[in-house]
């Protein structure tokens, strides 16, 4: 546990450092620039933005363990993800990824969902078991409230607070052969952690902008959970933006032999619809 907490503290300090330095530079730079006054608002002053499905080329690194199986190390880089995209798509059962935000004035509420399910298997051709399969379901749902701490029309900084839910399930199945019956092993956990953080945006030109967000939490269920992203966006038209960048999210969870110490990271690309 001592090593785990040391690792958790390093992650917390690193994310806090990035947020603090990046947004301090953003605020000092923005204060010297003329502001933009135009905003996109619905009737009654409400602003709504939806990113219905964004691409996350996910590298995975960490350790997994269940009550019945020892720890397994996972290390898949984003480049390996791309090289094996055909096999990954074949193994994919479902993927639901998206985000939206509702804002009025300085206050806003946002929700982000990342949910995937994959199943893989191989033929064993043995007299005891003929094949084996492994499936995993992962859902990460985050709800945040935000308050605009700073804005000059060209840049803004928001304070964030909310909760993140993690739900993961594993199932390992052995199909019977000639001399044995089939076996199935299942394990999984669901937990929720409070999170806090900051987000910011800086308009580089009238159409290009930079955005960053970082949240950190844990201690309630996991040792630490975090999520940090940085993107460059382009306003195609007033109602549609495109963006690309990098995201890293992870968690360090341990409960009675069940270990889920994972970092999901890699490039992201997507679009935003504004109403």
C-alpha positions in Angstrom: 0.0 0.0 0.0 2.9 2.3 0.7 4.1 2.1 -2.9 0.5 2.6 -4.2 0.1 5.8 -2.2 3.4 7.1 -3.3 2.4 6.5 -7.0 -1.0 8.1 -6.3 0.6 11.2 -4.7 2.9 11.6 -7.7 0.0 11.5 -10.1 -2.0 14.0 -8.0 1.0 16.4 -7.9 1.8 16.0 -11.6 -1.8 16.8 -12.6 -2.1 19.7 -10.2 1.2 21.1 -11.5 0.1 20.9 -15.1 -3.3 22.6 -14.4 -1.7 25.3 -12.2 1.1 26.2 -14.6 -1.1 26.0 -17.8 -4.0 28.0 -16.5 -1.7 30.6 -14.8 -0.1 31.2 -18.2 -3.5 31.3 -19.8 -4.9 33.9 -17.4 -1.8 36.2 -17.6 -1.7 36.0 -21.4 -5.5 36.6 -21.8 -5.4 39.6 -19.5 -3.3 41.4 -22.1 -5.5 40.6 -25.1 -8.7 42.3 -26.3 -11.8 40.3 -25.6 -14.4 38.8 -27.8 -18.0 39.6 -27.0 -20.0 37.2 -29.2 -21.5 34.1 -27.6 -23.9 31.4 -28.7 -27.0 31.3 -26.6 -30.4 29.7 -26.9 -33.6 31.4 -25.9 -33.5 32.5 -22.2 -29.6 32.7 -22.1 -29.0 28.9 -22.1 -26.0 27.5 -24.0 -25.9 23.8 -24.9 -23.0 21.9 -26.5 -23.0 18.2 -27.4 -20.2 15.9 -28.5 -22.2 12.9 -29.5 -19.3 10.5 -30.3 -15.6 11.3 -30.1 -12.7 9.1 -31.1 -10.3 8.0 -28.4 -7.3 6.0 -29.7 -6.8 4.3 -26.4 -3.5 3.1 -25.1 -3.8 1.1 -21.9 -1.2 0.6 -19.2 -1.6 -0.9 -15.7 -2.3 -3.9 -13.6 -5.4 -6.1 -13.2 -6.2 -8.8 -10.6 -9.3 -10.6 -9.4 -10.0 -12.6 -6.2 -9.4 -15.8 -8.2 -6.5 -14.7 -10.5 -3.2 -13.1 -9.8 -2.0 -9.7 -11.2 -1.7 -9.3 -14.9 0.2 -6.4 -16.5 -1.3 -4.6 -19.5 0.7 -2.4 -21.8 -0.9 -1.4 -25.2 0.3 1.8 -26.8 -1.9 3.9 -29.0 0.3 2.9 -32.0 -0.3 -0.8 -31.3 -4.0 0.0 -31.0 -4.0 1.4 -34.5 -2.0 -1.5 -35.9 -4.5 -4.0 -34.4 -7.6 -1.9 -35.1 -9.2 -4.7 -37.2 -8.9 -7.3 -34.4 -10.1 -4.7 -31.9 -13.2 -3.8 -34.0 -13.9 -7.5 -34.4 -13.8 -8.0 -30.6 -15.9 -4.9 -29.9 -19.4 -5.6 -28.6 -20.4 -2.0 -28.1 -18.9 1.4 -27.6 -20.9 4.4 -26.3 -18.8 7.6 -26.0 -20.0 11.2 -25.7 -20.3 14.3 -23.7 -22.6 17.3 -23.3 -22.7 20.6 -21.3 -25.5 22.9 -20.4 -24.6 26.4 -19.3 -26.4 29.6 -18.1 -24.2 32.5 -17.2 -21.4 31.5 -14.9 -22.9 28.2 -14.0 -22.8 24.9 -16.0 -23.4 21.2 -15.7 -21.6 18.6 -17.8 -21.7 14.9 -18.3 -19.1 12.6 -19.9 -19.7 8.9 -20.7 -17.1 6.3 -21.8 -18.6 2.8 -22.1 -17.1 -0.2 -24.0 -17.5 -4.0 -24.1 -15.0 -6.3 -25.7 -14.8 -10.1 -26.1 -11.9 -12.2 -27.3 -11.2 -15.9 -27.6 -9.1 -18.6 -29.0 -9.4 -22.3 -29.9 -7.6 -24.7 -27.4 -8.5 -27.9 -29.2 -7.8 -29.9 -26.0 -9.4 -32.9 -24.6 -10.4 -31.0 -21.5 -11.4 -27.6 -23.0 -12.1 -26.8 -26.6 -11.9 -23.0 -26.4 -11.5 -20.1 -24.1 -13.0 -16.6 -24.1 -12.4 -13.4 -22.1 -14.8 -10.5 -22.0 -14.6 -7.1 -20.3 -17.1 -4.3 -19.8 -16.0 -0.9 -18.7 -18.1 2.2 -18.0 -16.8 5.5 -16.8 -19.5 8.2 -16.2 -18.6 11.6 -14.9 -21.0 14.4 -13.8 -19.6 17.9 -13.1 -20.9 21.2 -12.0 -18.8 24.2 -12.9 -18.5 27.9 -12.0 -16.7 30.5 -14.2 -13.9 31.9 -12.1 -12.4 34.2 -14.8 -13.5 35.5 -18.2 -12.4 38.4 -20.4 -14.3 37.4 -23.6 -11.2 35.8 -25.2 -10.3 33.4 -22.4 -12.0 31.8 -19.4 -11.2 29.5 -16.5 -13.9 27.3 -14.8 -13.7 25.6 -11.4 -15.1 22.0 -11.5 -16.6 19.7 -8.8 -18.6 16.5 -9.1 -18.3 12.7 -9.1 -17.0 9.9 -11.3 -18.5 6.4 -11.5 -16.4 3.4 -12.5 -17.9 0.0 -13.4 -15.9 -2.9 -14.6 -16.8 -6.6 -15.2 -14.7 -9.5 -16.3 -15.8 -13.0 -17.5 -13.5 -15.9 -18.4 -15.2 -18.9 -19.9 -13.8 -22.3 -20.9 -15.9 -24.3 -23.3 -16.0 -28.0 -22.5 -14.0 -30.6 -24.4 -14.3 -34.4 -24.3 -13.2 -35.0 -20.7 -14.3 -31.9 -18.7 -17.3 -29.6 -18.1 -17.2 -26.0 -19.0 -16.2 -23.4 -16.4 -17.0 -19.7 -16.1 -15.3 -17.2 -13.8 -16.8 -13.7 -13.2 -15.7 -10.7 -11.2 -16.2 -7.0 -11.1 -16.7 -3.9 -9.1 -18.6 -0.6 -9.1 -17.4 2.5 -7.2 -17.9 6.3 -7.1 -15.3 9.0 -6.2 -15.7 12.7 -5.7 -13.6 14.8 -8.1 -12.5 18.4 -8.4 -10.6 20.3 -11.1 -10.2 23.2 -13.5 -10.9 23.8 -17.2 -9.9 26.6 -19.5 -10.2 27.9 -23.0 -8.1 30.4 -24.9 -9.1 31.8 -28.3 -6.0 31.8 -30.5 -7.8 33.5 -33.4 -11.4 34.1 -34.2 -11.8 30.4 -35.3 -8.9 28.5 -33.6 -8.8 27.9 -29.8 -7.0 25.8 -27.2 -8.8 24.0 -24.4 -7.5 22.1 -21.3 -9.2 20.3 -18.5 -7.9 18.4 -15.5 -9.8 16.6 -12.6 -8.4 14.7 -9.7 -10.3 12.7 -7.0 -10.4 9.5 -5.0 -10.0 8.6 -1.3 -13.7 7.7 -1.0 -13.3 4.4 -2.9 -10.1 4.4 -5.0 -6.7 5.7 -3.9 -6.8 8.2 -6.8 -8.6 8.9 -10.0 -7.7 11.5 -12.6 -8.4 12.8 -16.1 -6.5 15.4 -18.0 -6.9 16.5 -21.6 -5.6 19.2 -24.0 -7.1 20.0 -27.4 -6.9 22.4 -30.3 -10.3 23.3 -31.7 -11.6 24.9 -34.9 -15.0 26.6 -35.4 -16.3 25.4 -38.8 -19.5 27.4 -38.5 -21.1 29.0 -35.6 -22.9 25.8 -34.5 -20.1 23.2 -35.2 -16.6 22.8 -33.9 -13.9 20.2 -34.7 -11.1 19.4 -32.3 -8.1 17.1 -31.8 -5.8 16.6 -28.9 -4.6 14.2 -26.2 -6.3 12.7 -23.1 -5.2 10.6 -20.2 -7.5 9.1 -17.6 -6.9 6.6 -14.9 -7.7 5.1 -11.5 -5.9 3.1 -8.8 -8.5 0.9 -7.1 -8.0 -2.1 -4.7 -10.7 -4.0 -2.9 -10.1 -7.4 -1.2 -7.8 -8.7 -3.8 -9.5 -7.0 -6.8 -7.0 -4.6 -8.3 -7.8 -2.2 -11.1 -4.8 0.1 -11.5 -5.2 1.4 -15.1 -4.3 4.4 -17.3 -6.1 5.0 -20.5 -4.3 7.5 -22.8 -4.0 8.6 -26.3 -5.1 11.0 -29.1 -8.7 12.2 -29.2 -10.6 13.7 -32.1 -14.2 14.8 -32.3 -16.8 17.4 -33.1 -19.1 19.6 -31.0 -22.7 20.7 -31.9 -23.7 24.0 -30.3 -27.3 25.1 -29.7 
